[in-house]
């Protein structure tokens, strides 16, 4: 027979989703909530996010249908939870209720007005303390077992914590994948997402710090299917390409890039609003109107292309420093147009983005009830955060998934622990 419920929830992992889940469980009526964190530095990723500013979520006014399109994995599964359980507006209200003033920047990213990630970490810590969440830090969980509907959470210090419901929120830590696998779950192989590309090209050499406000980046030999939404600003670094356009490509093509061993060719469209024919026509028009101007100088038909990059593209097309627009041949203009619309750049390797980092892969979503974030295989077992096979592009989307899954998992775990039927 199933033992009497004691209303006890154990949360494994002291990151963003773990803290949010623990607070949610207590606020939804769990009699006792224990959060166990393997390190002595909980909320480490929250503190490091956004260069220490913490991009806590994305503009809540963005319709959910558009919001979920920013998730390479999980876009279909998150639409319901964001619409019915805990959406961006709910997350905004939650933090404001905890005394955190928020601001939305022009690109949609939301930060605390203090521009300090400590503000978000402190809000989570204070909420947990006020709710009565107990914490145990510096203790790794080594196993989770279940018998007669009750859980035993084994830790490295040889102790065991009994629980009526368990929430695993271990982020991308390998130990968390091990716990999920041992409990019968499938884990999609983890791989990096949100990284920059190492590019060596004469066109970009010496241009570190230069940026394009609007560009599209894609793989030259792209897989079949719809093109991913990679449009955005692009930054030239000392080692290659970064910025939102590069990071989005790395996220949407994460598994394909892993299969290619992070080697291949990128295609850059520096003028996404103009068709190839329109670009070619603009070059012809500029030639007629500015025949005496130096073609590799500051006279160019598109002011949004930085002067130094224009000079490199002109050189690539065979334009010499003293060539004037009037003397450019039709084949030269063809090459210049091609460089603006379809510049091929070889890449070999990747670099981790320091401000926002995540992992593609995790617990397979078809094994999780997305109304409660409870396991379909082990009643009472829940998952939250990056441990799941969900990841978003840069801009606050990954934290939003943490807040939603943490809230829902905590609410469901509280019901299960108190002997109520889980959400369905």
C-alpha positions as CSV (number, residue, x, y, z in Angstrom):
1,X,0.0,0.0,0.0
2,X,1.1,3.6,-0.6
3,X,2.4,5.3,2.6
4,X,0.6,8.3,4.0
5,X,1.7,11.6,2.4
6,X,3.8,13.9,4.5
7,X,3.7,16.8,2.1
8,X,7.4,16.7,1.6
9,X,9.1,17.9,-1.7
10,X,12.8,17.6,-2.4
11,X,14.3,19.9,-5.2
12,X,17.6,18.7,-6.6
13,X,19.6,21.7,-8.0
14,X,20.0,25.3,-6.7
15,X,19.9,27.2,-9.9
16,X,17.2,29.5,-11.4
17,X,14.6,26.8,-12.0
18,X,15.4,24.9,-8.8
19,X,14.8,28.0,-6.6
20,X,11.7,29.0,-8.5
21,X,10.3,25.4,-8.2
22,X,11.0,25.3,-4.4
23,X,9.3,28.6,-3.8
24,X,6.3,27.6,-6.0
25,X,6.0,24.3,-4.1
26,X,5.8,26.0,-0.7
27,X,3.4,28.7,-2.0
28,X,1.2,26.0,-3.4
29,X,0.9,24.2,0.0
30,X,3.7,21.7,0.3
31,X,4.3,21.3,4.1
32,X,8.1,20.9,3.7
33,X,10.4,21.8,0.9
34,X,14.1,20.9,0.9
35,X,16.4,22.3,-1.9
36,X,19.7,20.4,-2.3
37,X,22.6,22.1,-4.2
38,X,25.8,20.3,-5.0
39,X,28.0,23.4,-4.9
40,X,28.3,26.1,-2.3
41,X,27.5,28.7,-4.9
42,X,23.8,28.4,-5.7
43,X,22.4,30.6,-8.5
44,X,25.8,30.8,-10.1
45,X,24.4,31.1,-13.7
46,X,21.9,33.8,-12.6
47,X,24.8,35.9,-11.3
48,X,26.9,35.4,-14.4
49,X,24.1,36.0,-16.9
50,X,24.0,39.1,-19.1
51,X,27.5,40.1,-18.2
52,X,26.5,40.4,-14.6
53,X,23.3,42.3,-15.4
54,X,20.9,39.2,-15.7
55,X,18.7,39.3,-18.7
56,X,15.8,37.9,-16.6
57,X,13.3,37.5,-19.4
58,X,12.2,38.9,-22.8
59,X,9.6,41.6,-23.6
60,X,6.3,40.2,-22.2
61,X,4.3,42.1,-24.7
62,X,5.5,39.8,-27.5
63,X,2.6,37.4,-28.3
64,X,3.1,33.9,-27.1
65,X,2.9,32.5,-30.6
66,X,5.9,34.7,-31.6
67,X,7.7,34.2,-28.2
68,X,7.9,30.4,-28.6
69,X,9.4,30.7,-32.1
70,X,12.6,31.7,-30.3
71,X,13.1,28.1,-29.0
72,X,15.0,25.8,-31.4
73,X,13.8,23.0,-29.2
74,X,10.5,23.2,-27.3
75,X,8.7,25.8,-29.3
76,X,5.6,23.6,-29.8
77,X,5.6,22.1,-26.3
78,X,6.0,25.5,-24.5
79,X,3.0,27.2,-26.2
80,X,0.5,25.7,-23.8
81,X,2.5,26.3,-20.6
82,X,3.2,29.9,-21.5
83,X,-0.4,30.5,-22.4
84,X,-2.1,28.7,-19.6
85,X,0.3,28.0,-16.7
86,X,2.9,30.8,-16.3
87,X,3.8,33.1,-19.1
88,X,6.1,36.1,-19.6
89,X,3.6,38.6,-18.1
90,X,3.3,36.3,-15.0
91,X,7.0,36.2,-14.7
92,X,7.2,40.0,-14.8
93,X,4.5,40.4,-12.2
94,X,6.3,37.8,-10.0
95,X,9.6,39.7,-9.9
96,X,7.9,43.0,-9.4
97,X,5.9,41.6,-6.5
98,X,9.3,40.6,-5.0
99,X,10.4,44.2,-5.2
100,X,12.4,44.0,-8.4
101,X,11.9,47.0,-10.8
102,X,12.4,45.9,-14.4
103,X,13.2,47.7,-17.6
104,X,12.7,46.6,-21.2
105,X,15.5,47.6,-23.6
106,X,15.1,48.4,-27.3
107,X,15.9,44.9,-28.4
108,X,13.3,43.4,-26.1
109,X,15.7,42.1,-23.4
110,X,14.4,42.7,-19.8
111,X,16.8,43.6,-17.0
112,X,16.5,44.8,-13.4
113,X,16.8,48.6,-13.3
114,X,19.8,48.1,-11.0
115,X,21.7,46.4,-13.9
116,X,22.9,43.9,-11.4
117,X,22.3,40.2,-11.4
118,X,22.6,40.2,-7.6
119,X,19.1,41.9,-7.6
120,X,17.6,38.8,-9.2
121,X,19.5,36.3,-7.1
122,X,18.6,38.2,-3.9
123,X,14.9,38.1,-4.9
124,X,15.0,34.4,-5.4
125,X,16.9,33.8,-2.1
126,X,14.6,36.1,-0.2
127,X,11.5,34.5,-1.7
128,X,12.8,31.0,-0.7
129,X,13.6,32.1,2.8
130,X,10.3,33.9,3.3
131,X,8.4,30.8,2.0
132,X,10.2,28.6,4.4
133,X,12.3,26.6,1.9
134,X,15.1,24.7,3.6
135,X,18.4,24.6,1.8
136,X,21.3,22.2,1.9
137,X,24.4,23.4,0.0
138,X,27.7,21.6,-0.9
139,X,26.0,18.2,-1.0
140,X,25.7,16.3,-4.2
141,X,22.7,14.0,-4.9
142,X,24.0,10.5,-5.9
143,X,20.7,8.8,-6.6
144,X,16.9,9.0,-6.5
145,X,14.8,5.8,-5.9
146,X,11.1,5.3,-5.6
147,X,9.1,2.6,-3.7
148,X,5.4,2.5,-3.0
149,X,5.0,6.0,-4.3
150,X,7.6,7.6,-2.0
151,X,11.1,8.7,-2.9
152,X,14.5,8.4,-1.3
153,X,17.1,11.0,-2.3
154,X,20.6,9.7,-1.6
155,X,23.4,12.3,-1.1
156,X,27.2,12.1,-1.1
157,X,27.4,12.6,2.6
158,X,25.7,9.1,2.9
159,X,22.4,10.5,4.1
160,X,19.0,9.9,2.5
161,X,16.1,12.4,2.3
162,X,12.6,11.0,2.1
163,X,10.1,12.8,-0.2
164,X,6.6,12.5,-1.5
165,X,7.6,14.3,-4.7
166,X,10.9,15.2,-6.3
167,X,11.9,17.9,-8.7
168,X,15.1,17.5,-10.6
169,X,16.4,20.9,-11.8
170,X,20.1,20.3,-12.3
171,X,20.6,22.4,-15.4
172,X,23.2,20.9,-17.9
173,X,25.1,19.1,-15.1
174,X,25.9,15.5,-16.2
175,X,24.8,14.2,-12.8
176,X,21.3,15.3,-13.5
177,X,21.1,13.5,-16.8
178,X,22.4,10.4,-14.9
179,X,19.6,10.7,-12.3
180,X,17.0,11.0,-15.1
181,X,18.4,8.0,-17.0
182,X,18.5,5.9,-13.9
183,X,14.8,6.6,-13.4
184,X,13.9,5.3,-16.9
185,X,14.0,8.5,-18.9
186,X,15.5,9.1,-22.3
187,X,18.1,11.9,-22.5
188,X,18.7,13.5,-25.9
189,X,22.5,13.9,-26.2
190,X,23.5,17.3,-24.9
191,X,25.5,19.6,-27.1
192,X,26.5,23.3,-27.0
193,X,24.2,26.0,-28.1
194,X,24.7,29.8,-28.2
195,X,28.3,30.0,-29.3
196,X,30.3,32.2,-31.6
197,X,32.1,31.0,-34.7
198,X,35.9,30.9,-35.3
199,X,36.3,32.5,-38.8
200,X,39.6,33.3,-40.6
201,X,39.0,35.3,-43.7
202,X,40.9,38.1,-45.4
203,X,37.6,40.0,-45.5
204,X,37.3,40.1,-41.7
205,X,41.0,40.2,-40.7
206,X,41.7,43.2,-38.5
207,X,38.0,44.3,-38.3
208,X,37.4,43.2,-34.7
209,X,34.8,45.4,-33.1
210,X,33.0,46.2,-36.3
211,X,29.3,45.3,-36.4
212,X,26.4,45.0,-38.8
213,X,23.1,46.2,-37.3
214,X,21.0,43.8,-39.4
215,X,22.3,40.6,-41.1
216,X,21.3,37.0,-41.7
217,X,23.8,34.2,-41.2
218,X,23.3,30.6,-42.4
219,X,25.2,27.5,-43.2
220,X,26.3,27.2,-46.9
221,X,25.2,23.6,-47.1
222,X,22.1,24.0,-45.0
223,X,19.8,21.1,-44.1
224,X,16.5,20.8,-45.9
225,X,13.5,22.5,-44.3
226,X,12.5,26.0,-43.2
227,X,15.3,28.5,-42.6
228,X,15.8,29.3,-38.9
229,X,15.1,32.9,-37.7
230,X,18.8,34.0,-37.4
231,X,18.4,37.6,-38.5
232,X,19.9,40.2,-36.2
233,X,23.0,42.2,-35.3
234,X,26.4,40.6,-36.1
235,X,29.7,41.4,-34.5
236,X,33.2,40.8,-35.8
237,X,35.5,39.5,-33.0
238,X,39.2,38.8,-32.8
239,X,38.4,35.2,-33.5
240,X,35.5,35.3,-35.9
241,X,31.8,36.2,-35.7
242,X,29.5,36.6,-32.7
243,X,26.4,38.7,-31.8
244,X,22.7,37.7,-32.0
245,X,22.7,36.5,-35.6
246,X,25.7,34.1,-34.9
247,X,24.3,32.9,-31.6
248,X,20.9,32.2,-33.1
249,X,22.4,30.2,-35.9
250,X,24.4,28.2,-33.3
251,X,21.2,27.5,-31.4
252,X,19.0,26.5,-34.3
253,X,21.7,24.4,-36.0
254,X,23.2,23.1,-32.7
255,X,22.9,19.4,-33.6
256,X,23.8,19.8,-37.2
257,X,26.9,21.8,-36.3
258,X,27.9,19.1,-33.8
259,X,27.7,16.5,-36.6
260,X,29.9,18.7,-38.8
261,X,32.5,18.9,-35.9
262,X,32.1,22.7,-36.0
263,X,33.7,23.0,-39.4
264,X,32.3,24.3,-42.6
265,X,31.2,27.4,-44.4
266,X,28.9,30.2,-43.4
267,X,26.9,32.5,-45.8
268,X,26.4,36.1,-44.7
269,X,23.7,38.3,-46.1
270,X,24.6,41.8,-45.1
271,X,21.5,43.3,-46.8
272,X,18.5,41.1,-45.8
273,X,15.9,43.7,-46.8
274,X,17.2,43.9,-50.4
275,X,16.9,41.2,-53.1
276,X,20.0,40.2,-55.1
277,X,18.5,42.0,-58.1
278,X,17.8,45.1,-56.1
279,X,21.4,45.2,-54.8
280,X,22.8,44.8,-58.3
281,X,20.5,47.6,-59.6
282,X,21.6,49.8,-56.7
283,X,25.3,49.3,-57.6
284,X,24.5,50.3,-61.3
285,X,22.6,53.4,-60.1
286,X,25.4,54.4,-57.8
287,X,28.0,54.0,-60.6
288,X,26.0,56.3,-62.9
289,X,25.5,58.9,-60.2
290,X,29.0,58.8,-58.6
291,X,31.3,57.9,-61.5
292,X,34.2,60.0,-60.3
293,X,34.2,58.8,-56.8
294,X,36.7,56.1,-55.5
295,X,34.8,52.8,-55.6
296,X,36.6,51.4,-52.5
297,X,36.3,54.7,-50.6
298,X,33.4,56.1,-48.6
299,X,31.1,56.4,-51.6
300,X,28.8,53.4,-51.4
301,X,25.1,52.8,-52.0
302,X,24.4,51.3,-48.6
303,X,25.4,53.5,-45.7
304,X,24.6,50.6,-43.2
305,X,27.7,48.7,-44.5
306,X,30.6,50.0,-42.4
307,X,33.3,51.7,-44.5
308,X,36.1,49.3,-43.6
309,X,33.9,46.3,-44.5
310,X,33.0,47.9,-47.8
311,X,36.6,48.4,-48.6
312,X,37.3,44.7,-48.0
313,X,34.3,43.6,-50.1
314,X,35.5,45.9,-52.9
315,X,39.0,44.4,-52.7
316,X,37.5,40.9,-52.8
317,X,35.6,41.8,-56.0
318,X,38.9,43.0,-57.6
319,X,38.5,46.7,-57.1
320,X,41.8,48.5,-56.7
321,X,42.3,51.5,-54.3
322,X,42.5,54.0,-57.2
323,X,39.6,52.6,-59.2
324,X,36.6,54.9,-59.7
325,X,33.0,53.9,-60.0
326,X,32.8,54.8,-63.6
327,X,35.5,52.2,-64.5
328,X,34.0,49.2,-62.8
329,X,33.0,46.4,-65.1
330,X,29.8,44.5,-65.0
331,X,31.5,41.3,-63.7
332,X,33.1,43.3,-61.0
333,X,29.7,44.7,-59.9
334,X,28.4,41.1,-60.0
335,X,31.1,40.1,-57.6
336,X,30.5,43.1,-55.3
337,X,26.7,42.3,-55.2
338,X,27.5,38.7,-54.4
339,X,29.7,39.7,-51.5
340,X,26.9,41.9,-50.1
341,X,24.2,39.2,-50.4
342,X,26.1,35.9,-50.2
343,X,29.5,36.2,-48.6
344,X,31.0,32.8,-47.9
345,X,33.1,32.5,-44.8
346,X,34.9,29.3,-43.7
347,X,34.7,28.5,-40.0
348,X,36.7,26.0,-37.9
349,X,35.7,25.8,-34.3
350,X,33.5,27.7,-31.8
351,X,33.8,29.9,-28.7
352,X,31.4,29.9,-25.7
353,X,29.4,33.1,-25.4
354,X,30.2,34.4,-21.9
355,X,27.0,36.4,-21.3
356,X,24.4,33.8,-22.0
357,X,25.1,30.1,-22.4
358,X,23.0,27.0,-22.6
359,X,22.9,23.4,-23.8
360,X,20.8,21.8,-26.4
361,X,19.5,18.3,-25.4
362,X,18.2,16.9,-22.2
363,X,15.2,14.8,-20.9
364,X,13.0,14.0,-23.9
365,X,9.8,16.1,-23.8
366,X,7.5,13.3,-25.0
367,X,8.2,11.6,-21.7
368,X,7.0,14.7,-19.7
369,X,3.5,16.0,-19.1
370,X,3.9,19.6,-20.1
371,X,0.8,20.6,-18.0
372,X,2.6,19.7,-14.8
373,X,6.2,19.0,-15.9
374,X,5.8,15.7,-14.2
375,X,7.3,12.5,-15.6
376,X,4.9,10.2,-17.5
377,X,7.0,7.3,-16.3
378,X,7.4,7.9,-12.6
379,X,4.5,9.6,-10.8
380,X,5.6,12.4,-8.5
381,X,8.9,12.9,-10.3
382,X,9.2,16.3,-12.0
383,X,11.7,18.2,-14.1
384,X,12.4,21.9,-14.5
385,X,14.8,24.1,-16.4
386,X,17.7,23.3,-18.7
387,X,17.7,19.6,-17.8
388,X,14.8,19.3,-20.2
389,X,15.3,19.2,-24.0
390,X,14.4,22.9,-24.3
391,X,16.6,25.8,-25.2
392,X,16.1,29.3,-26.5
393,X,18.1,31.9,-28.3
394,X,19.8,34.7,-26.5
395,X,17.6,37.5,-25.1
396,X,16.0,36.1,-21.9
397,X,14.2,33.1,-23.4
398,X,16.1,30.5,-21.4
399,X,15.3,32.1,-18.1
400,X,11.7,32.3,-19.1
401,X,11.6,28.6,-19.5
402,X,13.2,28.2,-16.0
403,X,10.5,30.4,-14.5
404,X,7.6,28.6,-16.2
405,X,8.8,25.0,-15.7
406,X,9.9,25.8,-12.1
407,X,6.5,27.3,-11.3
408,X,4.5,24.5,-12.8
409,X,6.7,21.7,-11.4
410,X,6.5,23.2,-7.9
411,X,2.8,23.6,-8.0
412,X,2.3,20.0,-9.2
413,X,4.8,18.6,-6.8
414,X,3.0,20.3,-3.9
415,X,-0.3,18.7,-5.0
416,X,1.3,15.3,-5.3
417,X,3.0,15.6,-2.0
418,X,-0.2,16.6,-0.2
419,X,-2.0,13.6,-1.7
420,X,-4.0,15.5,-4.3
421,X,-4.3,14.4,-7.9
422,X,-1.6,16.0,-10.2
423,X,-2.6,18.5,-12.8
424,X,-3.8,16.9,-16.0
